[in-house]
Amino acid sequence: MREYTDEEIVQQVRGGDINAFGILVSRYEQKAFSLALSILKDRTLAEDAAQEAFVKAYKGLKKYRGGSAFGTWFYRIVYNCSLSKLDSQKRRSMREVEIDALDMQLPERTTLNPADELEAEDFREIVDSALTELPEKYRAALTLYLVDDLSYEEISDVLKMPIGTVKTRLFRAKNQLRERVLAIYRHERYPSNAEDTQ
């Protein structure tokens, strides 16, 4: 059985098939949550932002003209809902971030050398911990690129910034993330050395 495209499902919803929207929810709920979580760093707030984004997307389907892919249009809604919640919380301290299926597509990953020594889960925890330390603008761009697999053009559309700025942010985000991963790895593997250098 052929799988309907997002645009075909949108047309079904517009035609009165309310249940069809559930297909879009199932396709994007995890990615919406991951993007919101990368910004808010709080599971409850991220869930609220993702739910709010789906409500806004459903209500706004009549305004969706298909100029960009549905996913890109929807990610922009999630991003804006997340920023709104972040502002309403006055950028207070936020809890541990969890990014699903983070594929470490970092420059020169092999230079990190923990992959041979750490179990995958241990390495994932180090990456998650390092990611929480990145500024929000870098976390958002990196999540869209690594987790949601968006292109530079799509990220530019979601974040409403020039492609050149997107590339710069991703370059800096990857470098900062790699540095933090290395620092955490060294501290966990050689805690006495880390203390000596302070």
N, CA and C atoms as an extended XYZ file, in Angstrom:
594
Properties=species:S:1:pos:R:3:atomname:S:1:resname:S:1:resid:I:1 pbc="F F F"
N         0.842       -1.192        0.000 N   MET     1
C         0.000        0.000        0.000 CA  MET     1
C         0.883        1.250        0.000 C   MET     1
N         0.588        2.178       -0.908 N   ARG     2
C         1.403        3.375       -1.054 CA  ARG     2
C         1.225        4.302        0.143 C   ARG     2
N         2.341        4.854        0.593 N   GLU     3
C         2.289        5.801        1.707 CA  GLU     3
C         2.031        7.198        1.166 C   GLU     3
N         1.048        7.879        1.730 N   TYR     4
C         0.703        9.216        1.280 CA  TYR     4
C         1.791       10.220        1.672 C   TYR     4
N         1.998       11.202        0.811 N   THR     5
C         2.942       12.267        1.132 CA  THR     5
C         2.293       13.218        2.137 C   THR     5
N         3.115       14.047        2.746 N   ASP     6
C         2.583       15.029        3.691 CA  ASP     6
C         1.558       15.924        3.014 C   ASP     6
N         1.878       16.354        1.812 N   GLU     7
C         0.988       17.269        1.106 CA  GLU     7
C        -0.350       16.602        0.784 C   GLU     7
N        -0.322       15.324        0.459 N   GLU     8
C        -1.575       14.607        0.184 CA  GLU     8
C        -2.423       14.492        1.445 C   GLU     8
N        -1.756       14.273        2.569 N   ILE     9
C        -2.484       14.172        3.835 CA  ILE     9
C        -3.082       15.522        4.198 C   ILE     9
N        -2.332       16.584        3.946 N   VAL    10
C        -2.841       17.930        4.209 CA  VAL    10
C        -4.126       18.159        3.420 C   VAL    10
N        -4.122       17.734        2.181 N   GLN    11
C        -5.326       17.898        1.354 CA  GLN    11
C        -6.489       17.080        1.907 C   GLN    11
N        -6.190       15.912        2.435 N   GLN    12
C        -7.247       15.083        3.027 CA  GLN    12
C        -7.855       15.771        4.242 C   GLN    12
N        -6.989       16.361        5.070 N   VAL    13
C        -7.482       17.071        6.262 CA  VAL    13
C        -8.325       18.260        5.838 C   VAL    13
N        -7.848       18.986        4.859 N   ARG    14
C        -8.601       20.135        4.362 CA  ARG    14
C        -9.951       19.712        3.781 C   ARG    14
N        -9.968       18.492        3.261 N   GLY    15
C       -11.210       17.984        2.680 CA  GLY    15
C       -12.192       17.445        3.707 C   GLY    15
N       -11.824       17.499        4.978 N   GLY    16
C       -12.748       17.089        6.031 CA  GLY    16
C       -12.358       15.830        6.776 C   GLY    16
N       -11.286       15.165        6.345 N   ASP    17
C       -10.838       13.946        7.031 CA  ASP    17
C        -9.947       14.339        8.213 C   ASP    17
N       -10.580       14.642        9.335 N   ILE    18
C        -9.846       15.105       10.517 CA  ILE    18
C        -8.850       14.054       11.005 C   ILE    18
N        -9.239       12.790       10.917 N   ASN    19
C        -8.374       11.716       11.415 CA  ASN    19
C        -7.042       11.630       10.675 C   ASN    19
N        -7.012       12.123        9.449 N   ALA    20
C        -5.782       12.060        8.661 CA  ALA    20
C        -4.671       12.871        9.312 C   ALA    20
N        -5.051       13.881       10.085 N   PHE    21
C        -4.026       14.696       10.743 CA  PHE    21
C        -3.215       13.857       11.727 C   PHE    21
N        -3.818       12.797       12.240 N   GLY    22
C        -3.116       11.910       13.154 CA  GLY    22
C        -1.893       11.277       12.513 C   GLY    22
N        -1.923       11.109       11.187 N   ILE    23
C        -0.773       10.546       10.480 CA  ILE    23
C         0.399       11.521       10.552 C   ILE    23
N         0.106       12.803       10.375 N   LEU    24
C         1.152       13.816       10.463 CA  LEU    24
C         1.715       13.895       11.881 C   LEU    24
N         0.829       13.743       12.858 N   VAL    25
C         1.273       13.771       14.251 CA  VAL    25
C         2.247       12.624       14.504 C   VAL    25
N         1.895       11.431       14.055 N   SER    26
C         2.759       10.272       14.287 CA  SER    26
C         4.094       10.416       13.560 C   SER    26
N         4.096       11.106       12.432 N   ARG    27
C         5.334       11.280       11.671 CA  ARG    27
C         6.273       12.305       12.319 C   ARG    27
N         5.691       13.305       12.937 N   TYR    28
C         6.509       14.427       13.389 CA  TYR    28
C         6.564       14.636       14.898 C   TYR    28
N         5.827       13.845       15.684 N   GLU    29
C         5.777       14.120       17.118 CA  GLU    29
C         7.137       13.977       17.793 C   GLU    29
N         7.918       12.959       17.428 N   GLN    30
C         9.217       12.765       18.069 CA  GLN    30
C        10.210       13.848       17.658 C   GLN    30
N        10.198       14.211       16.387 N   LYS    31
C        11.106       15.254       15.918 CA  LYS    31
C        10.710       16.609       16.482 C   LYS    31
N         9.398       16.849       16.601 N   ALA    32
C         8.938       18.108       17.182 CA  ALA    32
C         9.384       18.203       18.631 C   ALA    32
N         9.245       17.105       19.344 N   PHE    33
C         9.660       17.073       20.745 CA  PHE    33
C        11.164       17.286       20.866 C   PHE    33
N        11.939       16.639       19.998 N   SER    34
C        13.400       16.765       20.047 CA  SER    34
C        13.840       18.200       19.796 C   SER    34
N        13.216       18.849       18.822 N   LEU    35
C        13.578       20.237       18.528 CA  LEU    35
C        13.212       21.139       19.704 C   LEU    35
N        11.993       20.961       20.233 N   ALA    36
C        11.564       21.769       21.376 CA  ALA    36
C        12.471       21.534       22.577 C   ALA    36
N        12.855       20.289       22.791 N   LEU    37
C        13.703       19.949       23.926 CA  LEU    37
C        15.098       20.545       23.785 C   LEU    37
N        15.594       20.611       22.572 N   SER    38
C        16.927       21.180       22.351 CA  SER    38
C        16.959       22.658       22.715 C   SER    38
N        15.809       23.305       22.640 N   ILE    39
C        15.716       24.730       22.955 CA  ILE    39
C        15.374       24.949       24.428 C   ILE    39
N        14.409       24.173       24.914 N   LEU    40
C        13.892       24.397       26.263 CA  LEU    40
C        14.628       23.620       27.350 C   LEU    40
N        15.219       22.493       26.981 N   LYS    41
C        15.951       21.637       27.920 CA  LYS    41
C        15.095       21.220       29.116 C   LYS    41
N        13.821       21.082       28.899 N   ASP    42
C        12.888       20.666       29.949 CA  ASP    42
C        11.813       19.817       29.269 C   ASP    42
N        11.675       18.567       29.702 N   ARG    43
C        10.776       17.640       29.019 CA  ARG    43
C         9.326       18.117       29.036 C   ARG    43
N         8.876       18.608       30.182 N   THR    44
C         7.482       19.039       30.287 CA  THR    44
C         7.210       20.231       29.383 C   THR    44
N         8.108       21.211       29.409 N   LEU    45
C         7.939       22.380       28.547 CA  LEU    45
C         8.021       21.990       27.068 C   LEU    45
N         8.919       21.063       26.757 N   ALA    46
C         9.073       20.625       25.369 CA  ALA    46
C         7.813       19.917       24.872 C   ALA    46
N         7.234       19.076       25.724 N   GLU    47
C         5.994       18.393       25.354 CA  GLU    47
C         4.881       19.397       25.124 C   GLU    47
N         4.803       20.407       26.003 N   ASP    48
C         3.778       21.442       25.854 CA  ASP    48
C         3.977       22.219       24.555 C   ASP    48
N         5.222       22.555       24.256 N   ALA    49
C         5.516       23.315       23.040 CA  ALA    49
C         5.171       22.504       21.793 C   ALA    49
N         5.502       21.215       21.819 N   ALA    50
C         5.204       20.353       20.669 CA  ALA    50
C         3.698       20.221       20.466 C   ALA    50
N         2.961       20.030       21.564 N   GLN    51
C         1.505       19.921       21.466 CA  GLN    51
C         0.894       21.219       20.954 C   GLN    51
N         1.398       22.326       21.466 N   GLU    52
C         0.902       23.627       21.020 CA  GLU    52
C         1.176       23.825       19.531 C   GLU    52
N         2.338       23.352       19.082 N   ALA    53
C         2.692       23.483       17.667 CA  ALA    53
C         1.745       22.672       16.787 C   ALA    53
N         1.385       21.469       17.240 N   PHE    54
C         0.445       20.661       16.454 CA  PHE    54
C        -0.925       21.335       16.377 C   PHE    54
N        -1.357       21.919       17.485 N   VAL    55
C        -2.649       22.620       17.488 CA  VAL    55
C        -2.612       23.794       16.510 C   VAL    55
N        -1.513       24.559       16.569 N   LYS    56
C        -1.392       25.701       15.670 CA  LYS    56
C        -1.288       25.257       14.216 C   LYS    56
N        -0.580       24.156       13.997 N   ALA    57
C        -0.446       23.650       12.627 CA  ALA    57
C        -1.797       23.212       12.084 C   ALA    57
N        -2.575       22.524       12.910 N   TYR    58
C        -3.893       22.059       12.477 CA  TYR    58
C        -4.784       23.246       12.129 C   TYR    58
N        -4.785       24.240       13.012 N   LYS    59
C        -5.615       25.418       12.770 CA  LYS    59
C        -5.115       26.242       11.590 C   LYS    59
N        -3.802       26.133       11.327 N   GLY    60
C        -3.227       26.946       10.267 CA  GLY    60
C        -3.098       26.257        8.928 C   GLY    60
N        -3.620       25.031        8.820 N   LEU    61
C        -3.487       24.293        7.558 CA  LEU    61
C        -4.121       25.028        6.377 C   LEU    61
N        -5.166       25.779        6.660 N   LYS    62
C        -5.815       26.518        5.568 CA  LYS    62
C        -4.889       27.589        4.995 C   LYS    62
N        -3.959       28.061        5.830 N   LYS    63
C        -3.026       29.098        5.388 CA  LYS    63
C        -1.763       28.500        4.764 C   LYS    63
N        -1.580       27.208        4.944 N   TYR    64
C        -0.397       26.556        4.386 CA  TYR    64
C        -0.568       26.428        2.877 C   TYR    64
N         0.331       27.085        2.136 N   ARG    65
C         0.210       27.137        0.683 CA  ARG    65
C         1.134       26.177       -0.042 C   ARG    65
N         1.976       25.483        0.701 N   GLY    66
C         2.866       24.524        0.049 CA  GLY    66
C         4.082       25.161       -0.587 C   GLY    66
N         4.384       26.428       -0.241 N   GLY    67
C         5.567       27.071       -0.795 CA  GLY    67
C         6.840       26.376       -0.345 C   GLY    67
N         6.796       25.793        0.853 N   SER    68
C         7.903       24.986        1.357 CA  SER    68
C         7.328       23.655        1.808 C   SER    68
N         8.185       22.689        2.057 N   ALA    69
C         7.712       21.373        2.487 CA  ALA    69
C         6.945       21.510        3.796 C   ALA    69
N         5.970       20.640        3.994 N   PHE    70
C         5.187       20.696        5.224 CA  PHE    70
C         6.092       20.610        6.447 C   PHE    70
N         7.083       19.715        6.401 N   GLY    71
C         7.979       19.545        7.534 CA  GLY    71
C         8.689       20.834        7.896 C   GLY    71
N         9.195       21.551        6.905 N   THR    72
C         9.883       22.819        7.147 CA  THR    72
C         8.933       23.836        7.754 C   THR    72
N         7.729       23.908        7.199 N   TRP    73
C         6.693       24.822        7.713 CA  TRP    73
C         6.357       24.485        9.155 C   TRP    73
N         6.237       23.203        9.450 N   PHE    74
C         5.879       22.774       10.799 CA  PHE    74
C         7.014       23.009       11.786 C   PHE    74
N         8.260       22.735       11.381 N   TYR    75
C         9.398       22.970       12.268 CA  TYR    75
C         9.481       24.444       12.672 C   TYR    75
N         9.120       25.321       11.752 N   ARG    76
C         9.134       26.745       12.066 CA  ARG    76
C         8.125       27.045       13.175 C   ARG    76
N         6.973       26.390       13.127 N   ILE    77
C         5.959       26.570       14.166 CA  ILE    77
C         6.480       26.052       15.502 C   ILE    77
N         7.112       24.872       15.476 N   VAL    78
C         7.673       24.297       16.706 CA  VAL    78
C         8.734       25.226       17.275 C   VAL    78
N         9.588       25.725       16.419 N   TYR    79
C        10.666       26.620       16.847 CA  TYR    79
C        10.094       27.876       17.504 C   TYR    79
N         9.093       28.472       16.880 N   ASN    80
C         8.491       29.691       17.421 CA  ASN    80
C         7.762       29.424       18.735 C   ASN    80
N         7.067       28.297       18.823 N   CYS    81
C         6.376       27.941       20.073 CA  CYS    81
C         7.385       27.732       21.195 C   CYS    81
N         8.508       27.123       20.860 N   SER    82
C         9.544       26.860       21.862 CA  SER    82
C        10.161       28.163       22.353 C   SER    82
N        10.458       29.070       21.426 N   LEU    83
C        11.028       30.354       21.818 CA  LEU    83
C        10.056       31.142       22.676 C   LEU    83
N         8.783       31.038       22.330 N   SER    84
C         7.757       31.734       23.112 CA  SER    84
C         7.731       31.230       24.550 C   SER    84
N         7.815       29.908       24.696 N   LYS    85
C         7.825       29.334       26.040 CA  LYS    85
C         9.111       29.704       26.780 C   LYS    85
N        10.202       29.731       26.051 N   LEU    86
C        11.476       30.094       26.662 CA  LEU    86
C        11.411       31.523       27.202 C   LEU    86
N        10.822       32.416       26.412 N   ASP    87
C        10.680       33.803       26.845 CA  ASP    87
C         9.764       33.898       28.064 C   ASP    87
N         8.683       33.133       28.045 N   SER    88
C         7.725       33.195       29.150 CA  SER    88
C         8.330       32.661       30.444 C   SER    88
N         9.315       31.788       30.325 N   GLN    89
C         9.991       31.241       31.502 CA  GLN    89
C        11.174       32.121       31.919 C   GLN    89
N        11.362       33.228       31.198 N   LYS    90
C        12.437       34.182       31.498 CA  LYS    90
C        13.805       33.512       31.515 C   LYS    90
N        13.920       32.589       30.592 N   ARG    91
C        15.208       31.916       30.414 CA  ARG    91
C        15.780       31.384       31.727 C   ARG    91
N        14.889       30.816       32.541 N   ARG    92
C        15.323       30.268       33.823 CA  ARG    92
C        16.148       29.002       33.614 C   ARG    92
N        16.732       28.509       34.672 N   SER    93
C        17.529       27.291       34.592 CA  SER    93
C        16.666       26.154       34.086 C   SER    93
N        17.220       25.354       33.163 N   MET    94
C        16.461       24.277       32.563 CA  MET    94
C        17.193       22.954       32.731 C   MET    94
N        16.413       21.873       32.749 N   ARG    95
C        16.971       20.563       33.078 CA  ARG    95
C        17.661       19.896       31.891 C   ARG    95
N        18.127       18.707       32.155 N   GLU    96
C        18.940       17.933       31.211 CA  GLU    96
C        18.240       17.751       29.871 C   GLU    96
N        19.004       17.943       28.782 N   VAL    97
C        18.459       17.790       27.433 CA  VAL    97
C        18.604       16.331       26.990 C   VAL    97
N        17.627       15.849       26.220 N   GLU    98
C        17.697       14.512       25.640 CA  GLU    98
C        17.394       14.634       24.153 C   GLU    98
N        18.362       14.401       23.307 N   ILE    99
C        18.188       14.488       21.867 CA  ILE    99
C        18.131       13.073       21.305 C   ILE    99
N        16.996       12.721       20.689 N   ASP   100
C        16.816       11.376       20.156 CA  ASP   100
C        17.674       11.165       18.910 C   ASP   100
N        18.267        9.998       18.851 N   ALA   101
C        18.972        9.543       17.648 CA  ALA   101
C        19.999       10.550       17.156 C   ALA   101
N        20.759       11.161       18.089 N   LEU   102
C        21.769       12.125       17.678 CA  LEU   102
C        22.901       11.399       16.962 C   LEU   102
N        23.023       11.671       15.697 N   ASP   103
C        24.070       11.046       14.901 CA  ASP   103
C        25.283       11.962       14.935 C   ASP   103
N        26.356       11.472       15.503 N   MET   104
C        27.517       12.324       15.688 CA  MET   104
C        28.232       12.586       14.365 C   MET   104
N        27.643       13.446       13.561 N   GLN   105
C        28.254       13.801       12.290 CA  GLN   105
C        29.162       15.009       12.507 C   GLN   105
N        30.130       14.844       13.364 N   LEU   106
C        31.038       15.934       13.694 CA  LEU   106
C        32.309       15.837       12.857 C   LEU   106
N        32.930       16.994       12.610 N   PRO   107
C        34.179       16.967       11.837 CA  PRO   107
C        35.233       16.129       12.552 C   PRO   107
N        35.905       15.287       11.795 N   GLU   108
C        37.017       14.505       12.321 CA  GLU   108
C        36.656       13.768       13.603 C   GLU   108
N        35.542       13.077       13.555 N   ARG   109
C        35.082       12.375       14.749 CA  ARG   109
C        36.135       11.395       15.270 C   ARG   109
N        36.870       10.822       14.339 N   THR   110
C        37.836        9.804       14.761 CA  THR   110
C        38.932       10.389       15.648 C   THR   110
N        39.120       11.710       15.595 N   THR   111
C        40.150       12.312       16.424 CA  THR   111
C        39.760       12.324       17.892 C   THR   111
N        38.463       12.065       18.186 N   LEU   112
C        38.027       12.060       19.568 CA  LEU   112
C        38.573       10.842       20.314 C   LEU   112
N        38.673        9.721       19.611 N   ASN   113
C        39.200        8.472       20.152 CA  ASN   113
C        38.464        7.837       21.324 C   ASN   113
N        37.301        8.330       21.759 N   PRO   114
C        36.622        7.596       22.819 CA  PRO   114
C        35.762        6.468       22.269 C   PRO   114
N        35.475        6.497       20.985 N   ALA   115
C        34.557        5.526       20.408 CA  ALA   115
C        35.033        4.095       20.621 C   ALA   115
N        36.372        3.900       20.563 N   ASP   116
C        36.906        2.556       20.736 CA  ASP   116
C        36.843        2.096       22.189 C   ASP   116
N        36.757        3.047       23.115 N   GLU   117
C        36.835        2.705       24.523 CA  GLU   117
C        35.500        2.768       25.247 C   GLU   117
N        34.585        3.509       24.710 N   LEU   118
C        33.298        3.689       25.381 CA  LEU   118
C        32.201        2.887       24.699 C   LEU   118
N        31.263        2.434       25.480 N   GLU   119
C        30.069        1.838       24.908 CA  GLU   119
C        29.261        2.952       24.270 C   GLU   119
N        28.405        2.595       23.314 N   ALA   120
C        27.636        3.606       22.592 CA  ALA   120
C        26.805        4.455       23.539 C   ALA   120
N        26.222        3.837       24.545 N   GLU   121
C        25.364        4.574       25.472 CA  GLU   121
C        26.173        5.570       26.291 C   GLU   121
N        27.376        5.180       26.700 N   ASP   122
C        28.236        6.086       27.453 CA  ASP   122
C        28.601        7.298       26.606 C   ASP   122
N        28.920        7.042       25.342 N   PHE   123
C        29.291        8.133       24.455 CA  PHE   123
C        28.100        9.057       24.231 C   PHE   123
N        26.903        8.461       24.092 N   ARG   124
C        25.684        9.246       23.915 CA  ARG   124
C        25.456       10.167       25.113 C   ARG   124
N        25.696        9.665       26.320 N   GLU   125
C        25.501       10.470       27.522 CA  GLU   125
C        26.473       11.640       27.550 C   GLU   125
N        27.691       11.403       27.117 N   ILE   126
C        28.680       12.477       27.067 CA  ILE   126
C        28.252       13.547       26.067 C   ILE   126
N        27.765       13.107       24.915 N   VAL   127
C        27.313       14.052       23.892 CA  VAL   127
C        26.137       14.868       24.410 C   VAL   127
N        25.169       14.190       25.043 N   ASP   128
C        24.006       14.891       25.584 CA  ASP   128
C        24.421       15.929       26.610 C   ASP   128
N        25.362       15.545       27.469 N   SER   129
C        25.835       16.460       28.500 CA  SER   129
C        26.528       17.663       27.873 C   SER   129
N        27.329       17.422       26.855 N   ALA   130
C        28.031       18.517       26.181 CA  ALA   130
C        27.056       19.429       25.455 C   ALA   130
N        26.015       18.830       24.898 N   LEU   131
C        25.046       19.607       24.138 CA  LEU   131
C        24.289       20.596       25.011 C   LEU   131
N        24.058       20.247       26.261 N   THR   132
C        23.331       21.147       27.164 CA  THR   132
C        24.099       22.436       27.399 C   THR   132
N        25.414       22.413       27.198 N   GLU   133
C        26.235       23.586       27.466 CA  GLU   133
C        26.294       24.549       26.281 C   GLU   133
N        25.802       24.123       25.126 N   LEU   134
C        25.830       25.009       23.967 CA  LEU   134
C        24.776       26.103       24.094 C   LEU   134
N        25.057       27.288       23.568 N   PRO   135
C        24.035       28.349       23.544 CA  PRO   135
C        22.818       27.886       22.750 C   PRO   135
N        21.656       28.416       23.085 N   GLU   136
C        20.398       27.978       22.447 CA  GLU   136
C        20.452       28.072       20.928 C   GLU   136
N        21.062       29.159       20.412 N   LYS   137
C        21.075       29.348       18.956 CA  LYS   137
C        21.860       28.232       18.268 C   LYS   137
N        22.879       27.696       18.956 N   TYR   138
C        23.640       26.600       18.386 CA  TYR   138
C        22.904       25.269       18.548 C   TYR   138
N        22.261       25.065       19.691 N   ARG   139
C        21.515       23.821       19.926 CA  ARG   139
C        20.416       23.652       18.885 C   ARG   139
N        19.697       24.725       18.608 N   ALA   140
C        18.580       24.649       17.662 CA  ALA   140
C        19.071       24.273       16.268 C   ALA   140
N        20.106       24.975       15.804 N   ALA   141
C        20.631       24.699       14.461 CA  ALA   141
C        21.175       23.283       14.365 C   ALA   141
N        21.902       22.861       15.403 N   LEU   142
C        22.512       21.533       15.377 CA  LEU   142
C        21.458       20.431       15.422 C   LEU   142
N        20.393       20.643       16.176 N   THR   143
C        19.317       19.652       16.240 CA  THR   143
C        18.626       19.508       14.893 C   THR   143
N        18.331       20.625       14.252 N   LEU   144
C        17.686       20.573       12.941 CA  LEU   144
C        18.576       19.862       11.921 C   LEU   144
N        19.880       20.053       12.056 N   TYR   145
C        20.809       19.466       11.094 CA  TYR   145
C        21.078       17.990       11.360 C   TYR   145
N        21.358       17.648       12.616 N   LEU   146
C        21.737       16.278       12.937 CA  LEU   146
C        20.554       15.361       13.170 C   LEU   146
N        19.582       15.843       13.946 N   VAL   147
C        18.455       14.989       14.321 CA  VAL   147
C        17.388       14.956       13.238 C   VAL   147
N        17.005       16.153       12.762 N   ASP   148
C        15.922       16.221       11.789 CA  ASP   148
C        16.411       16.124       10.353 C   ASP   148
N        17.740       16.127       10.170 N   ASP   149
C        18.342       15.915        8.858 CA  ASP   149
C        17.888       16.949        7.831 C   ASP   149
N        17.745       18.192        8.269 N   LEU   150
C        17.343       19.247        7.340 CA  LEU   150
C        18.565       19.782        6.599 C   LEU   150
N        18.318       20.278        5.410 N   SER   151
C        19.383       20.885        4.620 CA  SER   151
C        19.646       22.303        5.123 C   SER   151
N        20.732       22.911        4.639 N   TYR   152
C        21.024       24.296        5.012 CA  TYR   152
C        19.852       25.204        4.623 C   TYR   152
N        19.301       24.956        3.427 N   GLU   153
C        18.198       25.784        2.948 CA  GLU   153
C        16.971       25.652        3.846 C   GLU   153
N        16.673       24.427        4.279 N   GLU   154
C        15.513       24.207        5.132 CA  GLU   154
C        15.718       24.825        6.514 C   GLU   154
N        16.929       24.700        7.045 N   ILE   155
C        17.219       25.314        8.346 CA  ILE   155
C        17.110       26.830        8.231 C   ILE   155
N        17.582       27.371        7.130 N   SER   156
C        17.479       28.805        6.891 CA  SER   156
C        16.021       29.247        6.909 C   SER   156
N        15.167       28.429        6.312 N   ASP   157
C        13.735       28.724        6.260 CA  ASP   157
C        13.109       28.655        7.650 C   ASP   157
N        13.484       27.630        8.418 N   VAL   158
C        12.918       27.452        9.760 CA  VAL   158
C        13.357       28.574       10.699 C   VAL   158
N        14.658       28.869       10.698 N   LEU   159
C        15.202       29.847       11.637 CA  LEU   159
C        15.139       31.278       11.114 C   LEU   159
N        14.710       31.435        9.869 N   LYS   160
C        14.574       32.759        9.274 CA  LYS   160
C        15.900       33.528        9.316 C   LYS   160
N        16.916       32.904        8.750 N   MET   161
C        18.219       33.557        8.689 CA  MET   161
C        18.921       33.143        7.398 C   MET   161
N        19.869       33.935        6.919 N   PRO   162
C        20.583       33.609        5.676 CA  PRO   162
C        21.320       32.274        5.787 C   PRO   162
N        21.474       31.606        4.658 N   ILE   163
C        22.162       30.320        4.634 CA  ILE   163
C        23.587       30.469        5.154 C   ILE   163
N        24.227       31.582        4.840 N   GLY   164
C        25.583       31.800        5.322 CA  GLY   164
C        25.651       31.801        6.842 C   GLY   164
N        24.649       32.381        7.476 N   THR   165
C        24.595       32.404        8.935 CA  THR   165
C        24.379       30.999        9.477 C   THR   165
N        23.528       30.225        8.790 N   VAL   166
C        23.279       28.842        9.194 CA  VAL   166
C        24.581       28.045        9.164 C   VAL   166
N        25.333       28.184        8.073 N   LYS   167
C        26.595       27.441        7.939 CA  LYS   167
C        27.588       27.853        9.028 C   LYS   167
N        27.631       29.151        9.322 N   THR   168
C        28.541       29.628       10.365 CA  THR   168
C        28.157       29.062       11.720 C   THR   168
N        26.848       29.071       12.025 N   ARG   169
C        26.397       28.555       13.319 CA  ARG   169
C        26.672       27.065       13.456 C   ARG   169
N        26.436       26.328       12.377 N   LEU   170
C        26.680       24.892       12.432 CA  LEU   170
C        28.172       24.605       12.605 C   LEU   170
N        29.006       25.355       11.910 N   PHE   171
C        30.450       25.166       12.030 CA  PHE   171
C        30.899       25.417       13.467 C   PHE   171
N        30.429       26.516       14.041 N   ARG   172
C        30.808       26.848       15.413 CA  ARG   172
C        30.204       25.859       16.412 C   ARG   172
N        28.957       25.446       16.140 N   ALA   173
C        28.296       24.503       17.040 CA  ALA   173
C        29.025       23.170       17.076 C   ALA   173
N        29.424       22.675       15.908 N   LYS   174
C        30.140       21.404       15.846 CA  LYS   174
C        31.481       21.493       16.586 C   LYS   174
N        32.185       22.598       16.368 N   ASN   175
C        33.473       22.760       17.033 CA  ASN   175
C        33.321       22.848       18.546 C   ASN   175
N        32.328       23.632       18.991 N   GLN   176
C        32.109       23.760       20.429 CA  GLN   176
C        31.673       22.437       21.040 C   GLN   176
N        30.817       21.712       20.323 N   LEU   177
C        30.348       20.431       20.833 CA  LEU   177
C        31.509       19.444       20.939 C   LEU   177
N        32.360       19.425       19.913 N   ARG   178
C        33.497       18.520       19.936 CA  ARG   178
C        34.434       18.837       21.103 C   ARG   178
N        34.677       20.143       21.338 N   GLU   179
C        35.542       20.540       22.442 CA  GLU   179
C        34.963       20.118       23.787 C   GLU   179
N        33.647       20.262       23.927 N   ARG   180
C        33.010       19.896       25.191 CA  ARG   180
C        33.010       18.383       25.392 C   ARG   180
N        32.796       17.643       24.305 N   VAL   181
C        32.837       16.180       24.394 CA  VAL   181
C        34.227       15.739       24.857 C   VAL   181
N        35.259       16.316       24.272 N   LEU   182
C        36.626       15.971       24.654 CA  LEU   182
C        36.900       16.316       26.114 C   LEU   182
N        36.438       17.488       26.548 N   ALA   183
C        36.673       17.920       27.926 CA  ALA   183
C        35.985       16.990       28.915 C   ALA   183
N        34.734       16.618       28.621 N   ILE   184
C        33.996       15.724       29.514 CA  ILE   184
C        34.647       14.342       29.526 C   ILE   184
N        35.041       13.881       28.338 N   TYR   185
C        35.669       12.568       28.231 CA  TYR   185
C        36.957       12.510       29.056 C   TYR   185
N        37.785       13.547       28.917 N   ARG   186
C        39.048       13.570       29.663 CA  ARG   186
C        38.806       13.609       31.164 C   ARG   186
N        37.792       14.385       31.564 N   HIS   187
C        37.500       14.503       32.994 CA  HIS   187
C        37.019       13.175       33.570 C   HIS   187
N        36.179       12.456       32.782 N   GLU   188
C        35.643       11.185       33.284 CA  GLU   188
C        36.697       10.090       33.275 C   GLU   188
N        37.590       10.132       32.276 N   ARG   189
C        38.596        9.084       32.167 CA  ARG   189
C        39.821        9.354       33.038 C   ARG   189
N        40.157       10.646       33.155 N   TYR   190
C        41.355       11.014       33.903 CA  TYR   190
C        41.041       12.164       34.864 C   TYR   190
N        40.175       11.928       35.851 N   PRO   191
C        39.752       12.981       36.771 CA  PRO   191
C        40.899       13.623       37.531 C   PRO   191
N        41.900       12.848       37.889 N   SER   192
C        43.029       13.418       38.650 CA  SER   192
C        43.822       14.393       37.797 C   SER   192
N        43.989       14.055       36.510 N   ASN   193
C        44.710       14.951       35.601 CA  ASN   193
C        43.959       16.246       35.390 C   ASN   193
N        42.595       16.104       35.308 N   ALA   194
C        41.755       17.280       35.077 CA  ALA   194
C        41.877       18.231       36.258 C   ALA   194
N        41.987       17.664       37.485 N   GLU   195
C        42.112       18.510       38.665 CA  GLU   195
C        43.480       19.172       38.719 C   GLU   195
N        44.485       18.442       38.254 N   ASP   196
C        45.836       18.976       38.304 CA  ASP   196
C        46.014       20.187       37.405 C   ASP   196
N        45.241       20.192       36.315 N   THR   197
C        45.394       21.273       35.339 CA  THR   197
C        44.650       22.520       35.760 C   THR   197
N        43.849       22.430       36.808 N   GLN   198
C        43.077       23.587       37.254 CA  GLN   198
C        43.932       24.489       38.145 C   GLN   198
